[in-house]
């Protein structure tokens, strides 16, 4: 579905991505983890075309993504870290934002209400404004928007940030259920190992701009990588200490 080859990106003297190789198979849920500043968000922004890489390739179904950007943009969904709802629009218009370009308002609203129901929000929420929603409800509305156009690939940027454990577990379950039901491919950026276990089929660990370890989530607990095991367990390391690759 998506393949990243030798991706590099610097901002001034700071090398953020340093030869990243990564792939996403059809119907697969890939979770990308790593410490702050390791390039997770920059990787996502490069795939989405929000940043231009310095070198390397991004392929979409085996062909350069840059040559088919419009098709790709029509077929993806995105759940932003803070949901990124438009405060001036009611919830249903947020959910149907993309749909309103291609279909009558009444039809777009029906689909929005249907997608809201899929994430556990009733029709009474449709005419509320984002400021009237709790944090968990905003995340759900953002998820409804991400799936409104039945995308082939969905990106999740820190989907449980700012949520308590119960609401985070509910969002994780929704994401896993949607990926399973729709057959969509998914890339999730997260620091939350509970999300990794709930959402992911495969894990990639970024470290110093490179993929340090990748493999099935089911195998990560037994991986012979000290940094990965520290990350999983949340173990602190002395300042300046960093295990070898």
Backbone as CSV, one residue per row, in Angstrom:
resi,resn,N_x,N_y,N_z,CA_x,CA_y,CA_z,C_x,C_y,C_z
1,UNK,0.835,-1.200,0.000,0.000,0.000,0.000,0.875,1.258,0.000
2,UNK,1.729,1.395,1.002,2.681,2.515,1.079,4.069,1.945,1.361
3,UNK,5.060,2.474,0.648,6.444,2.068,0.905,7.323,3.309,0.966
4,UNK,8.125,3.380,2.013,9.061,4.484,2.208,10.468,3.912,2.050
5,UNK,11.256,4.538,1.173,12.602,4.045,0.886,13.635,5.142,1.100
6,UNK,14.539,4.927,2.031,15.680,5.822,2.219,15.308,7.269,2.468
7,UNK,14.226,7.504,3.216,13.723,8.863,3.399,14.629,9.650,4.343
8,UNK,15.050,10.836,3.904,15.845,11.717,4.748,15.209,13.097,4.779
9,UNK,15.350,13.762,5.922,14.824,15.113,6.078,15.598,15.819,7.177
10,UNK,16.088,17.015,6.847,16.795,17.841,7.826,16.118,19.198,7.921
11,UNK,16.237,19.810,9.074,15.823,21.190,9.282,17.058,21.944,9.750
12,UNK,17.679,22.684,8.819,18.950,23.303,9.138,19.980,22.218,9.425
13,UNK,20.730,22.360,10.523,21.757,21.353,10.830,21.193,20.085,11.485
14,UNK,19.901,20.087,11.820,19.331,18.950,12.549,18.797,17.900,11.581
15,UNK,19.397,16.720,11.619,18.937,15.590,10.802,17.808,14.890,11.559
16,UNK,16.588,14.939,11.000,15.428,14.353,11.672,15.156,12.933,11.161
17,UNK,15.145,12.762,9.852,15.023,11.439,9.247,16.323,11.130,8.520
18,UNK,16.828,9.915,8.726,18.160,9.580,8.207,18.144,8.212,7.534
19,UNK,17.403,8.131,6.433,17.352,6.871,5.685,16.297,5.916,6.199
20,UNK,15.060,6.390,6.335,13.978,5.552,6.863,13.444,4.637,5.769
21,UNK,13.385,3.353,6.083,12.756,2.347,5.220,11.584,1.741,5.980
22,UNK,10.406,1.790,5.365,9.201,1.341,6.055,8.152,0.978,5.018
23,UNK,7.298,0.018,5.352,6.224,-0.337,4.430,4.941,-0.607,5.196
24,UNK,3.827,-0.401,4.497,2.502,-0.651,5.045,1.750,-1.530,4.062
25,UNK,1.349,-2.706,4.495,0.629,-3.635,3.622,-0.859,-3.325,3.623
26,UNK,-1.550,-3.808,2.624,-2.993,-3.614,2.534,-3.690,-4.269,3.727
27,UNK,-4.557,-3.502,4.393,-5.311,-4.028,5.522,-4.525,-4.140,6.813
28,UNK,-3.293,-3.641,6.826,-2.427,-3.754,7.999,-2.529,-2.508,8.877
29,UNK,-2.369,-2.706,10.180,-2.312,-1.604,11.137,-0.884,-1.501,11.661
30,UNK,-0.174,-0.469,11.212,1.210,-0.232,11.597,1.256,0.861,12.650
31,UNK,1.978,0.614,13.733,2.144,1.602,14.797,3.602,2.034,14.833
32,UNK,3.831,3.349,14.835,5.184,3.903,14.873,5.387,4.569,16.226
33,UNK,6.429,4.130,16.944,6.740,4.689,18.256,8.161,5.256,18.236
34,UNK,8.503,5.949,19.295,9.839,6.524,19.423,9.789,7.707,20.365
35,UNK,10.932,8.082,20.863,11.010,9.204,21.775,10.680,10.514,21.089
36,UNK,10.505,11.557,21.872,10.230,12.875,21.320,11.395,13.319,20.438
37,UNK,11.067,13.889,19.283,12.096,14.381,18.378,12.757,13.333,17.520
38,UNK,12.201,12.118,17.466,12.817,11.053,16.671,12.304,11.019,15.233
39,UNK,11.363,11.899,14.880,10.950,12.002,13.489,9.616,11.373,13.150
40,UNK,8.858,10.959,14.153,7.580,10.289,13.871,6.618,11.212,13.120
41,UNK,6.418,12.395,13.652,5.480,13.323,13.024,6.003,13.820,11.680
42,UNK,7.312,14.005,11.567,7.894,14.442,10.297,7.694,13.362,9.236
43,UNK,7.853,12.106,9.617,7.588,10.998,8.699,6.156,11.069,8.179
44,UNK,5.216,11.265,9.084,3.810,11.358,8.698,3.583,12.551,7.773
45,UNK,4.190,13.680,8.100,4.009,14.879,7.293,4.607,14.708,5.890
46,UNK,5.695,13.967,5.784,6.275,13.692,4.465,5.341,12.814,3.633
47,UNK,4.753,11.800,4.240,3.829,10.936,3.516,2.617,11.734,3.039
48,UNK,2.140,12.640,3.882,0.959,13.437,3.542,1.270,14.598,2.600
49,UNK,2.554,14.814,2.313,2.919,15.895,1.409,3.008,17.248,2.067
50,UNK,2.991,17.290,3.393,3.100,18.555,4.116,4.548,18.987,4.286
51,UNK,5.479,18.056,4.133,6.909,18.352,4.135,7.528,17.654,2.916
52,UNK,8.482,18.298,2.291,9.193,17.690,1.165,10.465,17.024,1.685
53,UNK,10.624,15.725,1.497,11.854,15.070,1.964,13.062,15.551,1.173
54,UNK,14.228,15.473,1.778,15.464,15.854,1.101,15.912,14.782,0.115
55,UNK,15.626,13.537,0.439,16.006,12.421,-0.426,15.128,11.229,-0.075
56,UNK,15.144,10.233,-0.956,14.353,9.027,-0.736,13.073,9.038,-1.541
57,UNK,12.324,7.964,-1.423,11.091,7.775,-2.185,9.937,7.378,-1.281
58,UNK,8.744,7.837,-1.649,7.515,7.354,-1.037,6.655,6.802,-2.165
59,UNK,6.320,5.518,-2.079,5.539,4.847,-3.114,4.130,4.574,-2.616
60,UNK,3.176,4.706,-3.511,1.766,4.407,-3.232,1.325,3.353,-4.246
61,UNK,1.036,2.159,-3.737,0.693,1.022,-4.600,1.757,0.800,-5.670
62,UNK,3.033,0.938,-5.273,4.142,0.602,-6.143,4.615,1.697,-7.066
63,UNK,3.945,2.841,-7.061,4.333,3.958,-7.924,4.625,5.192,-7.075
64,UNK,5.466,6.114,-7.568,5.778,7.314,-6.777,4.517,8.050,-6.351
65,UNK,4.408,8.303,-5.066,3.205,8.953,-4.541,3.040,10.349,-5.132
66,UNK,4.152,11.028,-5.393,4.081,12.388,-5.925,3.355,12.436,-7.263
67,UNK,3.377,11.331,-8.023,2.736,11.286,-9.336,1.233,11.020,-9.246
68,UNK,0.752,10.665,-8.068,-0.668,10.334,-7.900,-1.209,10.935,-6.607
69,UNK,-0.720,12.125,-6.286,-1.069,12.775,-5.029,-2.571,13.004,-4.903
70,UNK,-3.218,13.441,-5.999,-4.656,13.738,-5.930,-5.460,12.490,-5.592
71,UNK,-5.132,11.373,-6.219,-5.835,10.113,-5.935,-5.609,9.688,-4.500
72,UNK,-4.365,9.836,-4.042,-4.040,9.476,-2.666,-4.822,10.335,-1.682
73,UNK,-4.870,11.639,-1.920,-5.547,12.544,-0.994,-7.048,12.273,-0.938
74,UNK,-7.616,11.774,-2.022,-9.038,11.435,-2.025,-9.323,10.148,-1.249
75,UNK,-8.278,9.353,-0.989,-8.502,8.037,-0.394,-7.937,7.855,0.993
76,UNK,-7.646,8.970,1.709,-7.102,8.812,3.052,-7.978,9.542,4.069
77,UNK,-7.887,9.107,5.310,-8.527,9.777,6.428,-7.488,10.079,7.487
78,UNK,-7.779,11.071,8.345,-6.796,11.496,9.336,-7.480,11.874,10.637
79,UNK,-7.013,11.289,11.734,-7.429,11.723,13.067,-6.264,12.475,13.685
80,UNK,-6.432,13.794,13.853,-5.363,14.627,14.395,-5.287,14.473,15.911
81,UNK,-4.125,14.825,16.447,-3.870,14.657,17.875,-4.924,15.356,18.731
82,UNK,-5.312,16.564,18.341,-6.284,17.323,19.141,-7.671,17.341,18.493
83,UNK,-7.900,16.403,17.575,-9.146,16.269,16.800,-9.262,17.333,15.713
84,UNK,-8.770,18.568,15.971,-8.708,19.638,14.959,-10.064,19.893,14.303
85,UNK,-11.098,19.981,15.125,-12.421,20.315,14.601,-12.521,21.819,14.381
86,UNK,-13.342,22.218,13.422,-13.567,23.638,13.157,-14.595,24.178,14.152
87,UNK,-14.170,25.092,14.991,-15.033,25.585,16.059,-16.303,26.254,15.537
88,UNK,-16.237,26.849,14.355,-17.372,27.614,13.834,-18.407,26.753,13.121
89,UNK,-18.134,25.451,12.987,-19.057,24.563,12.283,-19.686,23.575,13.259
90,UNK,-20.968,23.228,13.086,-21.553,22.176,13.906,-20.859,20.844,13.632
91,UNK,-21.032,19.921,14.536,-20.313,18.657,14.449,-20.576,17.948,13.125
92,UNK,-21.840,17.929,12.662,-22.113,17.172,11.439,-21.384,17.765,10.245
93,UNK,-21.226,19.091,10.197,-20.492,19.709,9.096,-18.987,19.434,9.215
94,UNK,-18.492,19.313,10.430,-17.105,18.887,10.610,-16.901,17.490,10.040
95,UNK,-17.789,16.585,10.402,-17.668,15.198,9.952,-17.802,15.116,8.434
96,UNK,-18.725,15.893,7.883,-19.028,15.829,6.450,-18.226,16.833,5.631
97,UNK,-17.178,17.397,6.205,-16.464,18.495,5.556,-16.040,18.145,4.129
98,UNK,-15.456,16.969,3.944,-15.027,16.556,2.605,-16.211,16.174,1.730
99,UNK,-17.218,15.550,2.306,-18.369,15.079,1.545,-19.154,16.225,0.918
100,UNK,-19.179,17.360,1.612,-19.984,18.489,1.138,-19.493,19.055,-0.188
101,UNK,-18.295,18.682,-0.603,-17.787,19.124,-1.903,-18.401,18.340,-3.055
102,UNK,-18.929,17.149,-2.758,-19.302,16.248,-3.853,-20.740,15.764,-3.815
103,UNK,-21.519,16.164,-2.799,-22.882,15.659,-2.706,-23.789,16.678,-2.033
104,UNK,-25.102,16.537,-2.180,-26.030,17.469,-1.533,-25.883,17.456,-0.016
105,UNK,-26.216,18.570,0.591,-26.067,18.741,2.029,-26.839,17.691,2.811
106,UNK,-28.075,17.385,2.385,-28.904,16.433,3.123,-28.263,15.052,3.151
107,UNK,-27.701,14.631,2.001,-27.042,13.320,1.935,-25.789,13.306,2.801
108,UNK,-25.013,14.396,2.748,-23.798,14.483,3.556,-24.129,14.431,5.048
109,UNK,-25.214,15.081,5.432,-25.615,15.060,6.839,-26.005,13.642,7.255
110,UNK,-26.741,12.932,6.412,-27.132,11.549,6.728,-25.902,10.678,6.972
111,UNK,-24.899,10.828,6.112,-23.682,10.036,6.277,-22.956,10.438,7.558
112,UNK,-22.928,11.742,7.847,-22.275,12.214,9.070,-22.935,11.618,10.305
113,UNK,-24.270,11.605,10.334,-24.996,11.032,11.473,-24.708,9.532,11.588
114,UNK,-24.605,8.874,10.437,-24.289,7.434,10.427,-22.891,7.176,10.994
115,UNK,-21.910,7.985,10.598,-20.542,7.805,11.088,-20.434,8.171,12.566
116,UNK,-21.187,9.195,12.994,-21.214,9.525,14.418,-21.751,8.359,15.239
117,UNK,-22.790,7.710,14.711,-23.339,6.542,15.401,-22.297,5.432,15.502
118,UNK,-21.473,5.284,14.440,-20.447,4.235,14.437,-19.435,4.438,15.562
119,UNK,-19.199,5.687,15.951,-18.233,5.956,17.016,-18.925,6.229,18.355
120,UNK,-20.208,5.909,18.431,-20.909,5.978,19.703,-21.500,7.319,20.060
121,UNK,-21.724,8.182,19.072,-22.333,9.484,19.318,-23.705,9.532,18.660
122,UNK,-24.721,9.929,19.438,-26.092,9.944,18.954,-26.377,11.103,18.022
123,UNK,-27.536,11.080,17.333,-27.884,12.136,16.376,-28.027,13.511,17.013
124,UNK,-28.262,13.542,18.322,-28.397,14.839,18.999,-27.073,15.603,19.034
125,UNK,-25.968,14.903,18.824,-24.653,15.550,18.826,-24.411,16.310,17.523
126,UNK,-25.095,15.926,16.461,-24.807,16.460,15.129,-24.868,17.976,15.063
127,UNK,-25.816,18.584,15.765,-25.999,20.031,15.678,-25.301,20.803,16.787
128,UNK,-24.571,20.104,17.647,-23.762,20.789,18.652,-22.500,21.346,18.004
129,UNK,-21.836,22.244,18.738,-20.563,22.784,18.272,-19.432,22.144,19.076
130,UNK,-18.223,22.075,18.514,-17.126,21.408,19.216,-16.914,21.867,20.652
131,UNK,-17.134,23.152,20.934,-16.937,23.658,22.291,-17.906,23.031,23.294
132,UNK,-18.984,22.459,22.795,-19.982,21.831,23.666,-19.677,20.360,23.939
133,UNK,-18.599,19.839,23.377,-18.246,18.436,23.538,-17.129,18.262,24.559
134,UNK,-17.137,17.128,25.223,-16.018,16.771,26.094,-14.828,16.355,25.224
135,UNK,-13.665,16.192,25.861,-12.480,15.782,25.118,-12.664,14.449,24.417
136,UNK,-13.276,13.487,25.112,-13.509,12.182,24.509,-14.486,12.245,23.350
137,UNK,-15.500,13.087,23.478,-16.474,13.241,22.394,-15.845,13.905,21.176
138,UNK,-14.953,14.862,21.414,-14.258,15.500,20.285,-13.398,14.490,19.536
139,UNK,-12.725,13.613,20.294,-11.925,12.570,19.643,-12.814,11.675,18.788
140,UNK,-13.970,11.323,19.312,-14.895,10.467,18.564,-15.396,11.182,17.308
141,UNK,-15.711,12.468,17.449,-16.151,13.229,16.281,-15.033,13.319,15.240
142,UNK,-13.803,13.504,15.710,-12.668,13.515,14.793,-12.489,12.187,14.092
143,UNK,-12.735,11.101,14.822,-12.651,9.768,14.221,-13.763,9.567,13.194
144,UNK,-14.959,10.058,13.506,-16.059,9.975,12.546,-15.707,10.712,11.262
145,UNK,-15.071,11.878,11.394,-14.647,12.616,10.198,-13.591,11.832,9.417
146,UNK,-12.680,11.179,10.130,-11.613,10.431,9.461,-12.161,9.299,8.599
147,UNK,-13.295,8.719,9.000,-13.838,7.575,8.261,-15.029,7.955,7.387
148,UNK,-15.373,9.253,7.328,-16.598,9.672,6.634,-16.607,9.285,5.170
149,UNK,-15.457,9.356,4.513,-15.396,9.078,3.075,-14.943,7.653,2.779
150,UNK,-15.035,6.760,3.788,-14.624,5.358,3.628,-13.218,5.242,3.040
151,UNK,-12.219,5.789,3.726,-10.858,5.829,3.179,-10.201,4.454,3.105
152,UNK,-9.226,4.364,2.226,-8.447,3.129,2.080,-7.290,3.081,3.070
153,UNK,-6.833,4.254,3.505,-5.760,4.320,4.492,-6.094,5.435,5.470
154,UNK,-5.860,5.182,6.756,-6.182,6.140,7.799,-4.933,6.380,8.648
155,UNK,-4.689,7.651,8.967,-3.571,8.038,9.818,-4.118,8.512,11.162
156,UNK,-3.510,8.028,12.227,-3.898,8.409,13.583,-2.683,9.023,14.281
157,UNK,-2.780,10.296,14.652,-1.679,10.987,15.300,-1.975,11.114,16.796
158,UNK,-1.292,10.300,17.593,-1.476,10.304,19.054,-2.969,10.277,19.412
159,UNK,-3.692,9.229,19.038,-5.153,9.238,19.174,-5.677,9.273,20.600
160,UNK,-4.860,8.892,21.594,-5.366,8.852,22.973,-4.759,9.937,23.864
161,UNK,-3.959,10.830,23.283,-3.358,11.909,24.083,-4.438,12.755,24.755
162,UNK,-4.275,12.998,26.052,-5.196,13.847,26.787,-6.439,13.147,27.302
163,UNK,-6.542,11.836,27.074,-7.724,11.097,27.535,-7.384,10.261,28.763
164,UNK,-8.369,10.085,29.631,-8.169,9.194,30.769,-8.147,7.754,30.264
165,UNK,-7.671,6.802,31.093,-7.504,5.428,30.617,-8.782,4.784,30.080
166,UNK,-9.931,5.097,30.675,-11.183,4.482,30.212,-11.550,5.000,28.826
167,UNK,-11.487,6.310,28.641,-11.809,6.882,27.329,-10.763,6.495,26.288
168,UNK,-9.495,6.406,26.705,-8.442,5.977,25.783,-8.695,4.547,25.306
169,UNK,-9.098,3.676,26.225,-9.392,2.291,25.845,-10.552,2.226,24.865
170,UNK,-11.552,3.097,25.056,-12.691,3.127,24.148,-12.272,3.567,22.748
171,UNK,-11.394,4.587,22.652,-10.902,5.046,21.346,-10.063,3.961,20.688
172,UNK,-9.204,3.303,21.454,-8.405,2.203,20.903,-9.300,1.110,20.323
173,UNK,-10.347,0.752,21.064,-11.257,-0.298,20.598,-11.985,0.135,19.329
174,UNK,-12.381,1.404,19.265,-13.042,1.911,18.062,-12.114,1.847,16.856
175,UNK,-10.876,2.275,17.038,-9.917,2.264,15.930,-9.678,0.841,15.443
176,UNK,-9.462,-0.076,16.370,-9.223,-1.467,15.983,-10.436,-2.044,15.260
177,UNK,-11.629,-1.739,15.774,-12.853,-2.239,15.150,-13.053,-1.690,13.746
178,UNK,-12.777,-0.394,13.573,-12.949,0.233,12.253,-11.962,-0.349,11.249
179,UNK,-10.715,-0.540,11.655,-9.717,-1.117,10.754,-10.115,-2.535,10.357
180,UNK,-10.571,-3.319,11.322,-10.974,-4.696,11.034,-12.195,-4.751,10.123
181,UNK,-13.177,-3.890,10.393,-14.429,-3.924,9.638,-14.282,-3.420,8.206
182,UNK,-13.498,-2.355,8.037,-13.406,-1.730,6.725,-12.293,-2.292,5.866
183,UNK,-11.324,-2.950,6.478,-10.173,-3.436,5.722,-9.198,-2.336,5.361
184,UNK,-9.365,-1.153,5.957,-8.456,-0.037,5.681,-7.073,-0.329,6.259
185,UNK,-6.063,0.223,5.620,-4.719,0.201,6.180,-4.588,1.393,7.129
186,UNK,-3.741,1.269,8.146,-3.641,2.328,9.146,-2.204,2.521,9.604
187,UNK,-1.833,3.781,9.796,-0.568,4.137,10.438,-0.904,4.988,11.658
188,UNK,-0.441,4.556,12.819,-0.690,5.267,14.068,0.626,5.716,14.666
189,UNK,0.710,7.001,15.014,1.849,7.554,15.753,1.430,7.640,17.215
190,UNK,2.192,7.050,18.114,1.794,7.067,19.518,2.993,6.858,20.432
191,UNK,2.836,7.309,21.692,3.780,6.970,22.756,3.173,5.923,23.699
192,UNK,1.900,5.627,23.515,1.121,4.840,24.461,1.218,3.354,24.117
193,UNK,1.912,2.596,24.947,2.094,1.172,24.656,0.788,0.397,24.772
194,UNK,-0.170,0.903,25.548,-1.490,0.267,25.577,-2.146,0.378,24.214
195,UNK,-2.012,1.531,23.566,-2.538,1.709,22.212,-1.829,0.789,21.235
196,UNK,-0.519,0.650,21.383,0.239,-0.239,20.495,-0.355,-1.643,20.525
197,UNK,-0.590,-2.160,21.722,-1.105,-3.524,21.849,-2.542,-3.646,21.358
198,UNK,-3.326,-2.588,21.541,-4.739,-2.644,21.162,-4.953,-2.441,19.667
199,UNK,-4.125,-1.600,19.045,-4.359,-1.178,17.669,-3.495,-1.929,16.660
200,UNK,-2.241,-2.210,17.038,-1.239,-2.567,16.045,-1.171,-4.026,15.657
201,UNK,-0.884,-4.244,14.372,-0.458,-5.555,13.879,1.066,-5.619,13.877
202,UNK,1.674,-4.497,13.470,3.126,-4.432,13.361,3.619,-3.125,13.966
203,UNK,4.824,-3.183,14.516,5.422,-2.049,15.229,6.718,-1.639,14.552
204,UNK,6.937,-0.323,14.461,8.226,0.210,14.030,8.705,1.198,15.077
205,UNK,9.933,1.035,15.520,10.544,1.921,16.517,11.535,2.846,15.818
206,UNK,11.278,4.154,15.862,12.205,5.138,15.307,13.189,5.578,16.378
207,UNK,14.441,5.685,15.990,15.485,6.131,16.913,16.545,6.865,16.111
208,UNK,16.794,8.122,16.470,17.801,8.940,15.798,17.587,8.951,14.279
209,UNK,16.326,9.054,13.887,16.006,9.237,12.475,15.987,7.984,11.639
210,UNK,16.118,6.821,12.274,16.110,5.558,11.542,15.166,4.570,12.207
211,UNK,14.732,3.570,11.441,13.929,2.499,12.013,14.869,1.542,12.726
212,UNK,14.802,1.558,14.048,15.721,0.734,14.856,15.250,-0.712,14.927
213,UNK,13.928,-0.887,15.088,13.370,-2.248,15.161,11.984,-2.221,14.553
214,UNK,11.626,-3.271,13.824,10.249,-3.423,13.371,9.913,-4.894,13.319
215,UNK,8.655,-5.173,13.571,8.196,-6.555,13.566,6.783,-6.629,14.110
216,UNK,6.224,-7.830,14.155,4.872,-7.995,14.677,4.776,-7.550,16.136
217,UNK,3.664,-6.917,16.479,3.441,-6.501,17.865,3.514,-7.713,18.794
218,UNK,3.067,-8.857,18.307,3.082,-10.075,19.125,4.491,-10.519,19.497
219,UNK,5.522,-10.003,18.792,6.901,-10.419,19.065,7.718,-9.364,19.804
220,UNK,7.140,-8.179,20.026,7.955,-7.096,20.564,8.444,-7.367,21.986
221,UNK,7.645,-8.071,22.789,8.051,-8.317,24.181,9.270,-9.226,24.271
222,UNK,9.538,-9.982,23.202,10.663,-10.919,23.212,11.816,-10.443,22.340
223,UNK,11.716,-9.221,21.806,12.764,-8.699,20.929,14.040,-8.436,21.727
224,UNK,15.178,-8.738,21.108,16.474,-8.542,21.767,17.011,-7.143,21.462
225,UNK,16.264,-6.136,21.901,16.688,-4.759,21.717,16.461,-4.018,23.026
226,UNK,17.544,-3.567,23.620,17.474,-2.977,24.958,16.618,-1.711,24.980
227,UNK,16.780,-0.873,23.950,16.031,0.386,23.920,14.538,0.123,23.757
228,UNK,14.176,-0.823,22.905,12.768,-1.186,22.736,12.188,-1.684,24.057
229,UNK,12.919,-2.527,24.766,12.416,-3.053,26.031,12.283,-1.950,27.080
230,UNK,13.211,-0.993,27.077,13.083,0.155,27.978,11.842,0.973,27.634
231,UNK,11.589,1.144,26.329,10.430,1.918,25.882,9.139,1.216,26.295
232,UNK,9.086,-0.096,26.095,7.892,-0.860,26.454,7.619,-0.764,27.953
233,UNK,8.680,-0.891,28.746,8.530,-0.903,30.203,8.477,0.499,30.801
234,UNK,8.800,1.522,30.012,8.831,2.883,30.540,9.956,3.094,31.524
235,UNK,11.103,2.446,31.277,12.241,2.578,32.187,13.068,3.803,31.825
236,UNK,13.387,4.589,32.820,14.232,5.765,32.615,15.676,5.331,32.456
237,UNK,16.412,6.091,31.623,17.842,5.859,31.460,18.588,7.106,31.933
238,UNK,19.830,6.954,32.385,20.612,8.124,32.785,20.732,9.102,31.624
239,UNK,20.743,10.399,31.919,20.858,11.416,30.893,22.125,11.172,30.074
240,UNK,21.946,11.202,28.721,23.096,11.002,27.836,23.361,9.550,27.517
241,UNK,22.714,8.636,28.248,22.910,7.207,27.981,21.983,6.775,26.885
242,UNK,22.530,5.990,25.946,21.701,5.522,24.830,22.253,4.176,24.374
243,UNK,21.437,3.128,24.394,21.915,1.814,23.974,22.253,1.790,22.495
244,UNK,23.208,0.979,22.152,23.618,0.851,20.749,22.541,0.173,19.938
245,UNK,22.538,0.434,18.624,21.566,-0.186,17.726,21.903,-1.629,17.460
